[in-house]
Amino acid sequence: IAVDGWALTMLSRKNRGKGPICNSIGQNIGYFLSYVGFLALNDAQSSENLWRPLLRLPSRPGTGLVSLGGFVKFMGSFMLVITVFVGLFKKEVDMSIEGGDCCTIGCG
């Protein structure tokens, strides 16, 4: 609800209907990265057979590419950077008017 409300103040009038769609897509990408992405990078066998050759990293049998602690630190840092970026570069529109909220029916 908070994200949808924030989207109302950030998106232009013609793009407001896309806010919930972006929210839904973002949640699904987050779920995928958090579960499937971590498991694929933490698994020793897939790291050794897929990720290390693909990224041209040295072989380390029995060790995953990332640990849980490293993954959580990276994702937390990534989210902080994106939040700061949005906070600095995306301006909100003041939706308040005298006597009420512009999001009410009949406001023009």
C-alpha distances in whole Angstrom, upper triangle without the diagonal:
4,5,5,6,9,10,11,13,14,15,18,18,20,17,14,14,15,11,10,13,13,10,12,15,14,13,17,19,17,18,22,23,22,24,26,27,28,30,32,32,33,36,39,41,38,38,42,42,40,38,41,43,40,40,43,43,46,46,45,46,44,41,37,36,33,33,30,30,31,28,25,27,27,23,22,24,23,19,21,23,20,18,21,22,18,19,22,23,20,20,17,18,19,17,19,22,24,24,20,17,17,14,16,19,22,21,23
4,5,5,6,9,10,11,12,14,17,18,20,17,14,15,15,12,11,15,14,11,13,16,15,14,18,19,17,19,22,22,22,24,27,27,27,30,32,32,33,36,39,41,38,38,42,42,40,37,40,43,40,39,43,42,45,45,44,45,43,40,37,35,33,32,29,29,29,27,24,25,25,21,20,22,21,17,18,20,17,15,18,19,16,15,19,20,17,17,14,16,16,15,17,20,23,23,19,16,17,15,17,20,23,21,23
4,5,5,6,9,10,10,12,15,16,18,15,12,13,12,9,9,12,10,7,11,13,11,11,15,16,15,17,20,20,20,22,24,24,25,28,29,30,31,34,37,38,36,36,39,40,37,35,37,40,37,36,40,39,42,43,42,43,41,38,35,33,30,30,28,28,28,25,23,24,23,19,19,20,18,15,16,18,15,13,16,16,13,14,17,17,14,15,13,15,16,16,18,22,25,25,21,18,18,15,18,21,23,22,23
4,5,5,6,9,10,10,13,14,15,12,9,10,10,6,6,10,10,8,10,13,12,13,16,17,17,19,21,22,22,24,26,26,28,30,32,32,34,36,39,41,38,38,42,42,39,37,40,42,39,38,42,42,45,45,45,46,44,41,37,36,33,34,31,31,31,28,26,27,26,23,22,24,22,18,20,21,18,16,19,19,15,16,20,19,16,16,13,14,16,14,17,20,23,23,19,16,15,12,15,17,20,19,20
4,5,5,7,9,10,13,13,16,14,10,12,13,9,10,13,13,11,14,17,16,16,19,21,20,22,25,25,25,28,30,30,31,33,35,35,36,39,42,44,41,41,45,45,42,40,43,45,42,41,45,44,47,48,47,48,47,44,40,38,36,36,33,33,33,30,28,29,28,25,24,25,23,20,20,22,19,16,19,19,16,16,19,19,15,15,11,12,13,11,13,17,20,19,16,12,12,10,13,16,18,17,18
4,5,5,6,9,12,13,15,13,10,13,13,9,11,14,12,11,15,16,15,16,19,20,19,21,24,24,24,27,29,28,29,32,34,33,35,38,41,43,40,39,43,43,40,38,41,43,40,38,42,42,45,46,45,47,45,42,39,37,34,34,31,31,31,28,26,26,26,22,21,22,21,17,18,19,16,13,15,16,12,12,15,15,12,11,8,10,11,11,13,17,20,21,17,14,14,12,15,18,21,18,19
4,5,5,6,9,10,12,10,7,9,9,6,8,11,10,9,13,14,13,15,18,18,18,21,23,23,24,26,28,27,29,32,33,33,35,37,40,42,39,38,42,42,39,37,40,41,38,37,41,41,44,45,45,46,45,42,38,36,34,34,32,32,31,28,27,27,26,23,22,23,21,18,19,19,16,14,16,16,12,13,16,15,11,11,9,10,12,12,15,18,22,22,19,15,14,12,16,18,20,18,18
4,6,6,8,8,11,9,6,9,10,8,10,13,12,12,15,17,17,18,21,22,22,24,26,27,27,30,31,31,33,35,36,37,38,41,44,45,42,42,46,46,43,40,43,45,42,41,45,45,48,49,49,50,49,46,42,40,38,38,36,35,35,32,30,31,30,27,26,26,24,21,22,22,19,17,19,19,15,15,18,17,13,12,9,9,10,9,12,15,18,19,16,12,10,9,12,14,16,14,15
4,6,8,9,12,11,9,12,13,10,13,16,15,14,18,19,18,20,23,23,23,26,28,28,29,31,33,32,34,37,38,37,39,42,45,47,44,43,47,47,44,41,44,46,43,41,45,45,48,50,49,51,49,46,43,40,38,38,36,36,35,32,30,31,30,27,25,26,24,21,21,21,18,16,17,17,13,13,15,14,11,9,6,5,7,7,10,13,17,18,15,12,10,10,13,16,18,15,15
4,7,9,12,10,9,12,12,9,13,15,13,13,17,17,16,18,21,21,21,24,26,26,27,30,31,30,32,35,35,35,37,40,43,44,41,40,44,44,41,38,41,43,39,38,42,42,45,47,46,48,47,44,40,38,36,36,34,34,33,30,29,29,27,24,24,24,21,19,19,19,16,14,15,14,10,11,13,11,8,7,5,6,9,10,13,16,20,22,19,15,14,13,17,19,20,18,17
4,6,8,6,6,9,9,8,11,13,11,13,16,16,16,18,21,21,21,24,26,26,27,30,31,30,32,35,35,35,38,40,43,44,41,41,44,44,40,38,41,42,39,38,42,42,46,47,47,49,48,45,41,39,37,38,36,35,34,32,30,31,29,26,26,26,23,21,21,21,17,16,18,16,13,14,16,14,10,10,8,8,12,11,15,18,21,23,20,16,14,13,17,18,19,17,16
4,6,5,6,10,10,10,14,15,14,16,19,19,19,22,24,24,25,28,29,29,31,33,34,33,35,38,38,39,41,43,46,47,44,44,47,47,43,41,44,45,42,41,44,45,49,50,50,52,51,48,44,42,40,41,39,39,38,35,34,34,32,29,29,29,26,24,25,24,21,20,21,19,16,17,18,15,12,11,10,9,12,11,15,17,21,22,20,16,13,13,16,17,18,15,14
4,6,5,8,10,11,14,15,15,17,19,20,21,23,25,26,27,29,30,31,33,35,36,35,38,40,40,41,43,45,49,49,46,46,49,49,45,44,47,48,44,44,47,48,52,53,53,54,53,50,47,44,43,44,41,42,41,38,36,37,35,32,32,32,29,27,28,27,24,23,24,23,19,20,22,19,16,15,13,11,13,11,15,16,20,21,18,15,12,11,14,14,15,13,11
4,6,7,9,11,14,14,14,17,19,19,20,23,24,25,26,29,30,30,32,34,35,34,37,39,39,40,43,45,48,48,45,45,48,47,44,42,45,46,43,42,46,47,51,52,52,53,52,50,46,44,42,43,41,42,41,38,37,37,35,32,32,33,30,28,29,28,24,24,26,24,20,22,23,20,17,17,15,14,16,15,19,20,23,25,22,19,15,14,17,16,17,15,14
4,5,5,7,10,11,11,13,15,15,16,19,21,21,22,25,26,27,28,31,31,31,33,36,36,36,39,41,44,44,41,41,44,44,40,39,42,43,39,39,42,43,47,48,48,49,49,46,42,40,38,40,38,38,37,34,33,34,32,28,29,29,26,24,25,25,21,21,23,21,17,19,21,18,15,15,14,14,16,15,19,21,25,26,23,19,16,15,18,18,19,18,16
4,5,6,8,10,10,12,14,15,16,18,20,21,22,24,25,26,28,30,31,31,33,35,36,36,39,41,44,45,41,41,45,45,41,39,43,44,40,40,44,44,48,49,49,50,49,46,42,40,38,39,37,37,37,33,32,33,31,28,28,29,26,23,25,25,21,20,22,21,17,19,21,19,15,15,13,13,15,13,17,19,22,23,20,16,14,11,15,15,17,15,15
4,6,7,8,10,11,12,14,15,17,18,20,21,23,24,26,27,29,30,30,32,34,35,36,38,40,43,44,40,41,44,44,40,39,42,43,40,40,44,44,48,48,48,49,48,45,42,40,38,39,37,38,37,34,32,34,32,29,29,30,27,24,26,26,23,22,25,23,20,22,24,22,18,19,17,16,18,17,20,22,25,25,22,18,16,13,16,16,18,17,17
4,6,5,6,9,10,11,12,14,16,16,18,20,21,22,24,26,26,26,29,31,31,32,35,37,40,40,37,37,41,40,37,35,38,40,36,36,40,41,44,45,45,46,45,42,38,36,35,36,34,35,34,30,30,31,29,25,26,27,24,22,24,24,20,20,22,21,17,20,22,20,17,18,16,17,19,18,22,24,28,28,25,21,19,16,19,19,21,20,20
4,5,5,6,9,10,10,12,14,15,16,18,20,21,22,24,25,25,27,30,30,31,33,35,39,39,36,36,40,40,36,35,38,39,36,36,39,40,43,44,44,45,43,41,37,35,33,34,32,32,32,28,27,28,27,23,23,24,22,19,21,21,17,17,20,18,15,17,20,18,15,16,14,15,17,16,20,22,26,26,23,19,17,15,18,19,21,20,20
4,5,5,6,9,10,10,12,14,15,16,18,20,21,23,24,24,26,28,29,30,32,34,37,38,35,35,39,39,36,34,37,39,36,36,39,40,43,43,43,44,42,40,36,34,32,33,31,31,31,28,26,28,27,23,23,25,22,20,22,23,19,18,22,21,18,20,22,21,18,19,17,18,20,19,22,25,28,28,24,20,19,16,19,19,22,22,22
4,5,5,6,8,10,11,12,14,15,17,18,20,21,22,22,25,27,27,28,31,32,36,36,33,33,37,36,33,32,35,36,33,33,37,38,41,41,41,42,41,38,34,33,31,32,30,31,31,27,26,28,26,23,24,25,22,20,22,23,19,19,22,21,18,21,23,22,19,20,19,20,23,22,25,28,31,31,27,24,22,19,22,22,25,24,24
4,5,5,6,9,10,10,12,14,15,16,18,20,21,20,23,25,25,26,29,31,34,34,31,31,35,35,31,30,33,34,31,31,34,35,38,39,39,40,39,36,32,30,29,30,28,29,28,24,24,25,23,20,21,22,18,16,19,19,15,16,19,17,15,18,20,18,16,18,17,19,22,21,24,27,31,31,28,24,23,20,23,24,26,25,25
4,6,5,6,9,10,10,12,14,15,16,18,20,20,22,24,25,26,27,30,33,34,31,31,35,35,31,30,33,35,32,31,35,35,38,39,38,39,38,35,31,30,28,28,26,27,26,23,22,23,22,18,19,20,18,15,18,18,15,15,18,18,15,17,20,19,17,18,17,19,21,21,24,27,30,30,27,23,22,19,22,24,26,25,26
4,5,5,6,9,10,11,12,14,15,17,18,18,20,22,23,24,26,28,32,32,29,30,33,33,30,29,32,34,31,31,35,35,38,38,38,38,36,34,30,29,27,28,25,27,27,23,22,24,23,19,20,22,19,17,20,21,18,18,21,21,18,21,24,23,20,22,21,23,25,24,27,30,33,33,29,26,25,22,24,25,28,28,28
4,5,5,6,9,10,11,12,14,16,16,16,19,21,21,22,24,26,30,30,27,27,31,30,27,26,29,31,28,28,31,32,35,35,35,36,34,32,28,27,25,26,24,26,25,21,21,23,21,18,19,21,18,16,19,20,16,17,21,20,18,21,23,22,20,22,22,24,26,26,29,32,35,36,32,28,27,24,27,28,31,30,30
4,5,5,6,9,10,11,12,14,15,15,17,19,20,21,23,25,28,29,26,26,30,30,26,25,28,30,27,26,30,30,33,34,33,34,33,30,26,25,23,24,22,23,22,19,18,20,18,14,16,17,14,12,16,16,13,14,17,16,15,18,20,19,18,20,20,22,25,25,28,31,35,35,31,28,27,24,27,29,31,30,30
4,5,5,6,9,10,10,12,14,14,16,18,19,20,22,24,27,28,25,26,29,29,27,25,28,30,28,27,31,31,34,34,33,34,32,29,26,24,22,23,20,22,21,18,17,19,18,14,15,18,15,13,16,18,15,15,19,19,17,19,22,22,20,23,22,24,27,26,29,32,35,36,32,28,28,25,28,29,32,31,32
4,5,5,6,9,10,11,11,12,15,16,17,18,20,22,25,26,23,24,27,27,24,23,26,28,26,26,29,29,32,32,32,32,30,28,24,23,22,22,20,22,22,18,18,20,19,15,17,19,17,15,19,20,17,18,22,21,20,23,25,25,23,26,25,27,30,29,32,36,39,39,35,32,31,28,30,32,34,34,34
4,6,5,6,8,10,10,10,13,15,15,16,18,20,23,24,21,21,25,25,22,20,23,25,22,22,26,26,29,29,29,30,28,26,22,21,19,20,19,20,19,16,16,18,16,13,15,17,14,13,17,17,15,16,20,19,18,21,23,23,22,25,25,27,30,30,33,36,40,40,36,33,32,29,32,34,36,35,35
4,5,5,6,9,10,10,11,14,15,15,17,19,23,24,21,21,25,25,22,20,24,26,23,23,27,26,29,29,28,29,27,25,21,19,17,18,16,17,17,13,13,15,13,10,12,14,12,11,14,15,13,15,18,18,17,20,22,22,21,24,24,27,29,30,32,36,39,39,36,32,32,29,32,34,37,36,36
4,6,5,6,8,9,10,12,14,15,16,18,21,22,20,21,24,24,22,21,24,26,24,24,27,27,29,29,28,28,26,24,20,20,18,18,15,18,18,14,14,17,15,12,14,17,15,14,18,19,17,18,22,22,21,23,26,26,25,28,27,30,32,32,35,38,41,41,38,34,34,31,34,35,38,37,38
4,5,5,5,6,9,10,11,13,14,16,19,20,17,18,21,21,19,17,21,23,21,21,24,24,27,26,26,26,24,22,18,17,16,17,15,18,17,14,14,17,16,13,16,18,16,15,19,20,18,20,23,23,22,25,27,27,26,29,29,32,35,34,37,41,44,44,41,37,36,34,36,38,40,40,40
4,6,6,4,7,9,10,10,12,14,18,19,16,16,20,20,17,15,19,21,19,18,22,21,24,24,23,24,22,20,16,15,13,14,13,15,14,10,11,14,12,9,13,15,12,13,16,17,16,18,21,20,20,23,25,25,25,28,29,32,34,34,37,41,44,44,41,37,37,34,37,39,42,41,41
4,6,6,6,8,10,11,11,14,17,19,17,17,20,21,19,17,20,23,21,21,24,23,25,25,23,24,22,19,16,15,13,13,10,13,13,9,9,12,11,9,11,14,13,12,16,17,16,18,21,21,21,24,26,26,26,29,29,32,35,35,37,41,44,44,41,37,37,35,37,39,42,41,42
4,6,6,6,9,10,11,12,16,17,15,16,19,20,18,17,20,22,21,21,24,23,25,24,23,23,20,18,15,15,13,13,11,14,15,11,12,15,14,12,15,18,16,16,20,21,20,22,25,25,25,27,30,30,29,32,33,35,38,38,40,44,47,47,43,40,40,37,39,41,44,43,44
4,6,5,6,9,10,11,14,15,12,13,17,17,15,14,18,20,18,19,22,21,23,22,21,21,19,18,14,14,13,14,13,16,16,12,14,17,16,14,17,19,18,18,22,22,21,23,26,26,26,29,31,31,31,34,34,37,39,39,42,46,49,49,45,42,42,39,41,43,46,45,45
4,6,5,6,9,10,13,14,12,12,15,16,13,12,15,17,16,16,19,18,21,20,19,20,18,16,12,11,10,12,11,14,13,10,12,15,13,11,15,16,15,16,19,20,19,21,24,24,24,27,29,29,29,32,33,36,38,39,42,45,48,49,45,42,41,39,42,43,46,45,45
4,5,5,6,8,12,14,11,11,15,16,14,12,15,18,17,16,19,18,20,19,18,18,16,14,10,10,8,9,8,11,10,7,9,12,11,10,14,16,15,16,19,20,20,22,24,24,25,28,29,30,30,33,34,37,40,40,43,46,49,50,46,43,43,40,43,45,48,47,47
4,6,5,6,10,11,9,10,13,14,13,12,15,18,17,17,20,19,20,19,17,16,14,13,9,10,9,10,9,13,13,10,13,16,15,14,17,19,18,19,23,24,23,25,28,28,29,31,33,33,34,37,37,40,43,43,46,49,52,52,49,46,45,43,45,47,50,49,50
4,6,6,9,9,6,7,11,11,10,9,12,14,13,14,17,16,18,16,16,15,14,12,9,9,9,11,12,15,14,12,15,17,16,15,19,20,19,20,24,24,24,26,29,28,29,32,34,33,34,37,38,41,44,44,47,50,54,54,51,47,47,44,47,48,51,50,50
4,6,8,10,7,6,10,11,10,8,10,13,12,12,15,13,15,14,13,14,13,10,6,5,6,8,10,13,11,9,12,14,13,13,17,18,17,19,22,22,22,25,27,27,28,30,32,32,33,36,37,40,43,44,47,50,53,54,51,47,47,44,47,49,52,51,51
4,6,9,8,7,10,12,12,10,12,15,15,15,17,15,16,14,12,12,10,8,4,6,5,6,8,11,10,9,12,14,14,14,17,19,18,20,23,24,24,26,28,29,30,32,34,34,35,38,39,42,45,46,48,52,55,55,52,49,48,46,49,51,54,52,53
4,6,6,6,9,10,10,10,12,15,15,16,17,15,16,14,12,11,9,8,5,7,9,9,11,14,14,13,16,18,17,18,21,22,22,24,26,27,27,30,32,32,33,36,37,37,38,41,42,45,48,48,51,55,58,58,55,51,51,48,51,53,56,55,55
4,6,5,6,9,10,10,10,13,15,15,16,14,13,11,9,7,5,5,4,7,9,10,13,16,15,15,18,20,19,20,23,24,24,26,29,29,30,32,34,34,36,38,39,40,41,44,45,48,51,52,54,58,61,61,58,55,54,52,55,56,59,58,59
4,5,5,6,8,10,10,12,14,15,16,14,14,11,10,8,7,8,8,10,13,14,16,19,18,18,21,23,22,23,26,27,26,28,31,31,32,34,36,36,37,40,41,41,42,46,47,50,53,53,56,59,63,63,60,56,56,53,56,57,60,59,59
4,5,5,5,7,9,10,11,13,14,13,14,12,12,10,10,10,8,9,12,14,16,19,18,16,20,22,20,21,24,25,24,26,29,29,29,32,34,33,35,37,39,38,39,43,44,47,50,50,53,57,60,60,57,53,53,50,53,54,57,56,56
4,6,6,5,6,9,9,10,11,10,11,9,9,9,9,8,6,6,9,12,14,17,15,14,18,19,18,19,22,23,22,24,27,27,27,30,32,32,33,36,37,37,38,41,43,46,49,49,52,56,59,60,56,53,52,50,53,55,57,56,56
4,6,6,6,7,10,11,11,9,9,7,7,6,8,8,8,8,12,14,17,20,18,18,21,22,21,22,26,26,25,28,30,30,31,34,35,35,37,39,40,40,41,45,46,49,52,53,56,60,63,64,60,57,56,54,57,58,61,60,60
4,7,7,7,9,11,11,11,12,9,11,10,11,12,11,11,15,17,20,22,21,20,23,25,23,24,28,28,27,29,32,32,32,35,37,36,37,40,41,41,42,45,47,50,53,54,57,60,63,64,61,57,56,54,57,58,61,60,60
4,6,6,6,9,10,11,12,11,12,12,14,13,11,10,14,17,19,22,19,18,22,23,21,22,25,26,24,27,29,29,29,32,34,33,34,37,38,37,38,42,43,46,49,50,53,57,60,61,58,54,53,51,54,55,57,56,56
4,6,5,6,8,8,10,10,11,12,13,12,10,8,11,14,17,19,16,15,19,20,17,19,22,22,21,24,26,25,26,29,30,29,31,34,35,34,35,39,41,44,47,48,51,54,58,59,55,52,51,49,52,53,56,54,54
4,5,5,6,5,7,7,9,10,12,11,10,8,11,15,18,20,17,17,20,21,19,20,24,23,22,25,28,27,27,31,32,31,33,36,36,36,37,41,43,46,49,50,53,57,60,61,58,55,54,52,55,56,59,57,57
4,6,5,6,8,8,11,12,15,14,13,12,15,19,22,23,21,20,24,24,22,23,27,26,25,28,30,29,30,33,34,33,35,38,38,38,39,43,45,48,51,52,55,59,62,63,60,57,55,53,57,58,60,59,59
4,6,8,11,11,14,15,17,16,14,12,15,19,21,23,20,19,23,23,20,22,25,25,23,26,28,27,27,30,32,30,32,35,35,35,36,40,42,45,48,49,52,56,59,60,57,53,52,50,53,55,57,56,55
4,6,9,11,13,15,17,15,14,11,13,17,20,21,18,17,21,21,18,20,23,22,20,24,26,24,25,28,29,28,30,33,33,33,34,38,40,43,46,48,51,54,58,59,56,52,51,49,53,54,56,55,54
4,7,9,12,15,17,16,15,12,15,19,22,23,20,20,24,23,21,23,26,25,24,27,29,27,28,32,32,31,34,36,36,36,37,41,43,47,50,51,54,58,61,63,59,56,55,53,57,58,60,59,58
4,7,9,12,14,13,12,10,13,16,19,20,17,18,21,21,19,21,24,23,23,26,28,26,28,31,32,31,33,36,36,36,38,41,43,47,50,51,54,58,61,62,59,56,55,53,57,58,61,59,59
4,7,10,13,11,12,11,14,17,20,21,19,20,23,23,21,24,27,26,25,29,30,29,31,34,35,34,37,39,39,39,41,45,47,50,53,55,57,61,64,65,62,59,58,57,60,62,64,62,62
4,6,10,9,10,10,14,16,20,21,19,20,23,24,22,25,27,27,27,30,32,31,32,35,36,36,38,41,41,41,43,47,48,52,55,56,59,62,66,67,63,60,59,57,61,62,65,63,63
4,6,6,8,9,12,14,17,18,17,18,21,22,21,23,26,26,26,29,31,31,32,35,36,36,38,40,41,41,43,46,48,52,54,55,58,62,65,66,63,59,59,57,60,62,64,63,63
4,6,8,10,13,14,18,20,19,19,23,24,23,25,28,28,28,31,33,33,34,37,38,38,40,42,43,44,45,48,50,53,56,57,60,63,66,67,64,60,60,58,61,63,65,64,64
4,7,10,12,12,15,17,17,18,21,22,22,24,26,27,27,30,32,32,33,36,37,38,39,41,43,43,44,48,49,52,55,56,58,62,65,65,62,59,59,56,59,61,64,63,63
4,7,8,9,12,14,13,14,17,18,18,20,23,23,24,26,28,29,30,32,34,34,36,38,39,40,41,44,46,49,51,52,55,59,62,62,59,56,56,53,56,58,61,60,60
4,6,7,10,12,11,11,15,16,15,17,20,21,21,23,25,26,27,29,31,31,33,35,36,37,38,41,42,46,48,49,52,55,58,59,56,52,52,50,53,55,57,56,57
4,7,10,12,10,10,13,14,13,15,18,18,18,21,23,23,24,26,28,28,30,32,33,34,35,38,40,43,46,47,49,53,56,57,54,50,50,48,51,53,56,54,54
4,7,8,6,6,10,11,10,12,14,15,15,18,20,20,21,24,25,26,28,30,31,32,33,36,37,41,43,44,47,50,53,54,51,48,48,46,49,51,53,52,52
4,5,5,6,9,10,11,12,14,15,16,18,20,21,22,24,26,27,28,30,32,33,34,37,38,41,43,45,47,51,53,54,51,48,48,46,49,51,54,52,53
4,5,5,6,9,10,11,12,14,15,16,18,20,21,22,24,26,27,28,30,31,32,35,36,39,41,42,44,48,51,51,48,45,45,43,46,48,51,50,50
4,5,5,6,9,10,11,12,14,15,17,18,20,21,23,24,26,27,29,30,31,34,35,38,40,41,43,47,50,50,47,44,45,43,46,48,51,49,50
4,6,5,6,9,10,11,12,14,15,16,18,20,21,22,24,26,27,28,30,33,34,37,40,41,43,47,50,50,47,44,44,43,46,48,51,49,50
4,5,5,6,8,10,10,12,14,15,16,18,20,21,22,24,26,27,28,31,32,35,37,39,41,45,48,48,45,42,42,40,43,45,48,46,47
4,5,5,6,8,10,10,12,14,15,16,18,20,21,22,24,26,26,29,30,33,35,36,38,42,45,45,42,39,40,38,41,43,46,44,45
4,6,5,6,8,10,11,12,14,15,16,18,20,21,22,24,25,28,29,33,35,36,38,42,45,45,43,40,40,38,41,44,47,45,45
4,5,5,6,9,10,11,12,14,15,16,18,20,21,22,24,27,28,32,34,35,38,42,44,45,42,39,39,38,41,43,46,44,44
4,5,5,6,9,10,10,12,14,15,16,18,20,21,22,25,26,29,31,33,35,39,42,42,39,36,36,34,38,40,43,41,41
4,5,5,6,9,10,11,12,14,15,16,18,20,21,23,24,28,30,31,33,37,40,40,38,35,35,33,36,39,42,40,40
4,5,5,6,9,10,11,12,14,15,16,18,20,22,24,28,30,31,34,37,40,41,38,35,35,34,38,40,43,40,41
4,5,5,6,9,10,11,12,14,15,16,18,21,22,26,28,30,32,36,39,40,37,34,34,32,36,38,41,39,39
4,5,5,6,9,10,11,12,14,15,16,19,20,23,25,27,29,33,36,37,34,31,31,29,32,35,37,35,36
4,5,5,6,8,10,10,12,14,15,18,19,23,25,26,28,32,35,36,34,31,31,30,33,36,38,36,36
4,5,5,6,9,10,11,12,14,17,19,22,25,27,29,33,36,37,35,32,31,30,34,37,39,36,36
4,5,5,6,8,10,10,11,15,16,20,22,24,27,30,34,35,32,29,28,27,31,33,35,33,33
4,5,5,6,9,10,10,13,14,18,20,22,24,28,31,32,29,26,26,25,29,31,33,31,31
4,5,5,6,8,10,12,14,18,20,22,25,28,31,33,30,27,27,27,30,33,35,32,32
4,5,5,6,8,11,14,17,20,22,25,28,31,33,31,28,27,27,30,33,34,32,31
4,6,5,5,8,10,14,17,19,21,25,28,30,27,24,23,23,26,29,31,28,28
4,6,6,8,9,13,15,18,20,23,26,28,26,23,23,22,26,29,30,28,27
4,6,8,11,14,16,19,21,25,28,30,28,25,25,25,28,31,32,29,29
4,6,10,13,16,19,21,24,28,30,28,25,24,24,28,30,31,28,27
4,7,10,13,15,18,21,25,27,25,22,20,20,24,26,27,24,24
4,7,10,12,15,18,21,24,22,19,18,18,22,24,25,22,21
4,6,9,12,15,18,20,18,15,14,15,18,21,22,19,18
4,6,9,12,15,17,15,13,11,12,16,18,19,15,15
4,6,8,12,14,12,10,9,11,14,17,18,14,14
4,7,10,12,10,7,6,8,11,13,14,11,11
4,7,9,7,5,6,9,11,14,14,11,12
4,6,6,6,6,10,11,13,13,10,11
4,6,8,9,13,13,15,14,11,13
4,7,9,12,11,14,13,11,14
4,7,9,8,11,11,9,12
4,5,6,9,11,8,11
4,5,8,9,6,8
4,7,9,7,9
4,6,6,9
4,6,9
4,6
4
